[in-house]
Amino acid sequence: MITRRDEEMAPFVAGVKRNYIFGGICSIAANASMKALADMKSINLFGVQQICRNSIALEQALAAIPSIDSETVQQRLDCIRTYYELLNMPFEASYLNSYSFISLPSCHHQISPFNSCLQALLAFITEHENLFTATEYTNLLKVQVPGREIPADARERVSEVLSR
């Protein structure tokens, strides 16, 4: 449907302006997704998967528009998927190294199951501290995810890592 709208506009609107219009859809979707998490009380694995599938569908629709900078669209929506996937970090320390975006120092291999999610998040923040804002990282801790326990001092520990 988005592609059809672009085709209908093409004779009347320059490619740069269409890129602005449809690229704006990507920016709005990305910003709305980030802000939506702040208002969520809880989400389960299927909710995270649905958000990721929706962002992939939007990415594919926007990438099909010739006037769109598809690389920028991909980067923005990949960022959203990464953000929501952080909610589903594994709880077993042995699984942590199977995720390409997380590489833990060897001292973290003996993480207790209750703290492994937080430790994985702290490791991710250490390696990608500028990917999201401090508020966005903190919002990840506020959302209840079935099976995930976040220690009471989690916000302090995230703030400590971000302040280094």
Beta strands, then each sheet from edge to edge (+ up, - down):
end
